[in-house]
Amino acid sequence: MNLEEYFKRIGFHGSCDKPDLATLKSIHTKHVMSIPFENLSIHCGEKNIMDLEIIFNKIVRNNRGGWCLENNFLFGWVLREMGYDASMLASRVFNSISNNFGPHESHLIHKVVIDGEAYITDVSFGVSFQVLEPLELISGKDQRQAPGVFRLIDKEGVWVLEKTCRKPEILNPDFATSSLVDRKGTKTIYCFTLEPREAKDFFQINHTLQTDPSSLFTNKSVCSLQTPTGFRALIGWTCSEVTFKPEEGVDVLDMRDITDDEIEQILWEKFGVKLQNKLQPVNNKHIYTL
């Protein structure tokens, strides 16, 4: 494993001599626009293994994506190799059905301290809830990015991430009532504490998320990639191209269902992903929105 291969994978050509905020913002943005958030291995008869060398080979050398336990695990290694003061954190994702945070710390993120100021990095949540740049760890501050306005709120030591969303404008009338379309003005995303974690703290949840029949990731095949104008997503057979239009206060959603014969081409052309084993798309009923 080496940084040069990773930098080539994300198209980073800047200097990495100084672990400053400008460099952190650059590699964070380039990562989410180069490496998809995806769980396709689970639906190809493969397993997601929390081993850095395996993840590096998969994402960097084989041009795949990964879910948070791969992407953010890899990103943390990159940060530390570059000399950043980075610590691993665990978060609980909000469940809109129960109106509460999930019971398990299933999402991996990082806290990075630069010149005494703390930031949260997360390169693997995907779709419209993906931050493009690190967030300042300041309670209540509106942090405007292309996907919307993000906000971290300190609730007695438990930090909550939320996002103010724009209205969806759906081009295809067949998807006017789709459950994939989020219509809430403000969305709670996840919560976390600042207690440092280690990779071993995620080993059990890594297994559970890809084997539990009630898990989102066993019920839906997901591939999402940020673009300069929005993001792309393939959820089961539903292919979406989303364009952010903040000046108009809307996100434009161009959605269509594709056939099994189109899957391989779409993955390559839209996400740069070429699978070794055949994908069995899945889109069972489970709460998940773009």
N, C-alpha and C positions, 0 to 999 in steps of 0.2 A: 504494500500500500504506500502511495506517495501523493503529496499534494498536487504535483504537476499534472498527474492523470485526472484528478478531481477537477482542477481548474480548467483543463481542456474540456471535460465533460459539460461544465456549465458555461463555458465561453468567457471565463474571466482572464483578462490580460493585464490587469493592474499590478501594482506593487504589493507584495505581502510582507514587506519588511517591518511595517509598523502596524500593530493591532489597534487601529483607531476606529472611530464610529463610521467614517465614510467608507472604509473598506468593508466593515461588517454589513452596512446597508447594501453595498454592491453585491457581495456574495450571497446574501440572503435573497435578494430580488432575482438574481441570475439562477439560483437554485430552483426556486418555485416556477420559473419560466422555462426551465430545461429538464427538470426531473419530475415526472408525474407523481401525484398521490394515487396509489392504486393497490388493490388487493387481489390482483388477477391470479397470482400463484395458487391461492386457495382453490380457485375454480379451474385450475389446470392439473390437478392431482399432485401439486407440490406443497411444500411447507415453508413458512416464513420462520427463519431461524435467527435468533438474536446473537449473532457472532459477527464481529466487525469485518473479518476477512471475507466471509461469505457474502455479507451485505455489500462490501466494496466491489467484489467481483460481479455481483448481480447488477448493481446500480451504475457503477462507473465503467466497468469493462464490458458488460453485456447490454448497456443502454436500456436498462429497465427502470421502473419506478419502484415505489414501495409505500407502505403505510407508515404511521408516525414512529413505530417502534423500530423501523429501519431507517427512514429518512432523517429523523431527528437524532437518532443514535449516531449515524454517520456524520451528521452536521456537527454534533458535539465533539467528535474526534477531530474534525477539521479545525474547529475553533481552538481547541487546546494545542494542536500542532502548530497553529499560527501564533500562539502566545497569548491568546485571550484568557481572561479569568472567567471561566464558564463552569457553572454547576448545573447538574441535571435535576429537574423537578418533575413531579407527577401531578396530573390534573384529573378531575372527574368531569365527564361530559354531561351537559344538561339534557334531560329527557323531557320533551314537551308534553308527552302523554301523562307522566306522573307529576309533571310540573315541579321537578326536583332534580338534583344532580344524581348521577348514577352512583351505586354503592362502591364501585371499584375504581381505583386510580389506574385508568386505562390509557391515558394520553400522556406522552412524554414531550416535555418542552425544556428550554434552558433559560437560566438567568445569566446574563453577561454583565460584568462590571467594568466600566471604562472611565478612568479619571474620577473615580468615586461615585459615578452615576450608574444606576442599574437599568438594564433593559431586558425584555423578554423576547426570545427568538422562538419561532415556530414555523418550520418550513414544510409542514405536512398535516394540514387539516383539510385542505382542498376546497373546491367549489367557491361560493361567494364569501365564505367565512375564513378564507386564507389571507393572513396578513402578508403584505408584500415586503415590508420592512420591519425591523425590530420595533417593539413598542416601549416607550419610556415607562418605567415602573413608578408612575405617579397616579395617585388615586383621584378619580373624577375628571381627569383631563381628556377632552375630546381630541382624538388623534385621527385626522382625516387622511385617508389613503384612497386609491382608486376604487376599491370595492365598496367603500362607505366610511362611516365614522366609527372607529373603535374606541373603547373606553375600558380602562381597568379600574375597579372599585375595591378598596380595602374594607372588608367587613370584619373587623376585629381579628385580623390576622389571616383571614381567608380572602384571597383575591379572586374577584369575579371578572371575567372578560365578557363584554357585551358589544353588540354592534347595532348602530342605527342604519336601517336598510332603505333602499329606494323602492319605488313601486315597480312591479314587474310588468313589462309590456310583451305580451305573447303573440307572436306572429302567426303561428299555426293554430287555427280555431279548434283543432282536434285535441289540443292540450290546454284548453281554457280552464278546465277544472282539474288538471293533473295534480296528484298529491306531491309531485316533485317540486311544484312551484311554492315558494315561501311568500306569504302575503303579510307577515307580521312587520310592523314598523320598527320594532326593537327586538333583537334576538339575543337571549342569553346563550353563551357558547360553552364555557367551562369554568371551573373554579380550581384553585390550587393554593398551597401554602409555600413558604420559602424554605421548607425543610429539604436539605439536599438528599438526593436519592442515588442509588447505584444501579447498574444494569441488572444485577440479580433481582432487584425488587420488581422487575417487569417480566421475569421469565414465566411465571405462572399465568399472568394475564395474557401474555403472548400466545400461550397454548390455548387458553380458554376462548379467546376471541375468534380463533380459526377452527374451533371444534364444537362449540356450544350451538345447538340448533336455534337458540333464541338470539344469537349474536347478529348484529347488523351485517357483519362481514361474511357470515355464512349464508345470509338471505339475499344479499345483493352483490353483484360484481360491479366494481367501481373503478373508473379511471378518470382523473381530472388533471388538467394542466392549465396554469395561468398563461395569459397572453398579454401583449402590450395594450390591448383594448378591452380585455375581459378575461374569459376563461372558456375552456372546452371541457365537456364531460360526456362520458359514456356510462350510463347506468343500465345494466342489463342490455336491452336492445335499443334504448332511447339515447339518441345522440343529440347533444345540445351545444350550440355556439352562443355564448352570452356576451353581449357588448355593453360595457358600462357607459352611460350617458349622464354624468352628474350635472351637466349644465341644463339638462331637461328634467332632472329628478327621476329618471327611470333607468332600469336595466332591460335591455331588449333581449328576449329569449327566442331563439330560432331552434325549435325542437322537431325531431322526426324519429320515427322508428325505422331501424334498418334490419336487414335480413341476416341470417347466419353467414351467407356467402359474402357479405360486405364487411364482416367483423375484422378480418385480418387486414384488409386494405385501410379501413378507418383507423385502426390502431397504429399502423405505420405512418399514414399520411398526416393524421391529426395529432398524434402523441409521440411519434418516433419510437414506438414499441414494437418489437418483433418477438413473438413468443416461441419457445422451443416446443412446448406441448399445446395441444388443442384446447382452446378456451370453451368452457360450457357456461354461457351467460346465464345469470340468475337475476330475477327481479321480483322476489316474493314480497308480499305485503309487509312492510316494516317502515317505521317513521324515518324518512330521510329526504332532505330537500336541497335543491340547488342554491 
